[in-house]
Amino acid sequence: MLLEIKSLSASYGSIKALFDVNIEVAEGELVTLVGANGAGKTTIMKVISGIQRASGGSVEFAGKNITRLAAEKRVRLGISQVPEGRQLFTPMSVHDNLCLGAFTRNDANTKCDLDEIYEQFPILFERKDQPAGTLSGGEQQMVAIGRALMARPKLLLLDEPSMGLSPLLVDQTFATIKKLAKQGTTIFLVEQNAYMALSIADRGYVLEGGHTTISGTGDELMSDERVKNAYLGV
């Protein structure tokens, strides 16, 4: 198993955000976590990436316990995150934002990888000299994903990639995620748009009140009456 979250808990001061969370992601899988606003989805992402400390339980990556490992060391191990809201360096060019994704690497293949990003997202090549802040929301999401891929991640974390996008751009973003998964990228996706997330996921988990309550394949969760009633508007 590439990622194993066991009995995880996390708090913000005296406020407990996560309770006994258990999640697994195998290499090559696209696994999604769905839940309402405030359920703790982003907190899980922060704990995995090392931004937020766990108060209990463990996070294991590629067989190694990384629960107390610093965030920058997790990047070097192969965990790369596309954060909620994209968080680009907006005054900097698209090209420079993408190159920052490779800051932990010391190999000579970054130019080849950059060419692959531009091939994957041709519009970014056209915009490569523009400040990232002048791009549309969908284009900025492409930059954020491209920046994360420049780290050559073993695990790509996607936190609410559809946030703030129009329906058309949401479709385009999820098509990109599905394509990355088919190319072999291991993805852990946190998303409020449960229908879109579960429709492309190999497996999924539901987070309610800070703990995982339901799990199964994407199809199983989409057919589950509890999930349909609470998250799919059916």
N, C-alpha and C positions, 0 to 999 in steps of 0.2 A: 504494500500500500504506500503511495507516495505521500499523502497527507493523512494523519490520524489525529483527530481532536477527541480527547477522552475526559469526560466528567468536568468539562471546562466551566469555570465561573470567573466573573470579572466585575469590578465595582468602580464607581466614580465617587470617591469619598465614602460616605455612609450609604450611598444609593447602590444597591446591587443591580447590575444590568443583565448578567447572564447567570443561569443556574443549570449545572449539570448538562452541558451541551456535548453531544457526541456526533461527530461527522467523519466520514471517510471519503477520500478521493483517490481512485486508482490512476496510475499512469495512463494517459490517453483518453481519460473520461472528461465529459462536460457535466459537471454537477452543479445544480442550482440550489440556492436557499431563498425561499420566499416567505413573506410575512408582512404584517401591517407596519405602518410607521410607528417607531418607538419600540418595536419588538426586540431590537438588539442586533439587527443584521450588520450594521456598519461597525459596531463594537467587535463582533467576531472578526471582521476583516482587519481591524486595527490590532487585535491580539495576534492574528496569524502573521501579520507583517512586522510586529514588534513595536508598534507605536503605543499600544496600550498594554500594560502588564496584566497577566492573569493573576487572579487571587486564589485560584485552586485548579486542580486538574493539570492536564498537560497538552502540549502541541508537539507532535513528532513529524519530522519531514525526512523522507528517504531513509527511514530507520534511525534517525538521530533526534534526540530530545532537544528541541530548540526553545523550550518554554521561557528560559531566562536569557536567551541569546539576543544581542543588540540588533536593532533593525538593519543597520548597514551590513552586518554579517549575514543576515538572512538573504539579502539581495545577492551577495556573493555566492550563496549556496544555490540560488536559482529561483527565488521567489520574487516576482515582480507584480506591482499593483497599479491598476488604473483607478485612481481615487474618485470618489463621488465628487461631481462638479468639475472634473478634469484637472483643475489646478495646474494649468500651464504657466510658463513664464511669459506672460502676454506681451511685454515690450520686445522680447527677443524674437528672432525669425523662426519660422517653421523648421528650417534646417538645423538651427542651433538647439531648439527644443528636442528634436529627434536625437541629435548627437549626445545630448546630456544623458540619454538612456543607457549609453554604453560607458558611463564614467567608471564603472568598476572593472571593466575589461582591459586587458593588456595585450590582446592578440592583434593580429594585423588584418583581420577580416571585417572590420567595422564598415569599411566602404562598400563591400559586397552586400552586407546586411542592409545598409542604407539604400542601396540600389533596389533591393528586394522590397523594402518598404514603399519606395516610390512606384515600383511596379504593382504592388498590391493596392496602393492608393494614388492613382495617377494625378488626381487633382492637387495632391500635396506637392508634387514636383512642379506643377504650374505655379504654386503659391509659396515655394520654398524660401524666397527672399522676403516675403511679407511678414510683418509682426504677427505672431500667433493670435493676438487679441483682435485682429481685423477679420478673422475667419468666421464663418457661420458656426452655429452650435454643432452641427453634424461634422463639419470639417475639423473643428477643434477636438471632437471625440476621436476622429481618425488620428490626429496628432498624438493624443494621449495614449491610444492603443499602440501606435507605431513606436512611441518613446519607450513603452514597456517592453515591446518585442525586441528593441535594440539591445536589451540586456541578455538576450537569448535565454529566456526563463524556462525552467523545468515546470513551473507552475505559474499560470497567469491568473491573477485575482482581478475580477471586474466588479466594481462597486457602483450599482445603479447606473449603468451606461445609458439608459433611455431618459434619464432625468432631464427635463427642460427641452426635449426635442419634439418636433412636430411628428404626427403619425407617419408621414412618409420617411422622415429621417430615422425614426424608430425602426421601421422595416429594414432600412438599409443597414443600420447598425447591427441588428440581429442577423442579417444575412452575412455580414462580415464575421460575426462571432461563430456562426455555424460553419463558415468556410475555414476559419482557423482551426476549429475542432476537427474537421475532416482532414486537415493537413497534419494532424497529430499533436497539436498543442493541447496540453492538459489545462483545463479551465475550471475555476471555481467562481461561479457567477452569483452575486447577490442582486436581487431585482424585485421591485415592487410590482411590476407588470407581470403577474404570475402566469397569465396565459402565454405570453410571448416566451417567457423563460422556460416554462415546462414543455412547450411545444418543440424546443430544440435540445432539451436536456436528456442525457442518458439516464440520470437519476436525480432525485430531488429530495429536499428536506423542507419541512414547514417549521418556522420558528414562531412561537407564541409565548408572550410574557417572559421572554428571556430564556426559554428552553425549547429544545427540539421535541415536537409532539408526533409528527407523522413523517414517514419516509417511504420511498418506493421509486420505481422507474417514473420517468416523465409521464408516460401514458397512464400508469396506475394512479398517480396523483391527480391527473386531469379527470379521471373517472371517479375519483373518491367524492362521495356526496358532501363530506365535511369541507373539502377543499373547494368544490364547486360552489357551495353556498357562501363560503366566507371570502373567497378570493377571485373566483372566476365570473361572478355575477350571473350564475345559472340557477 
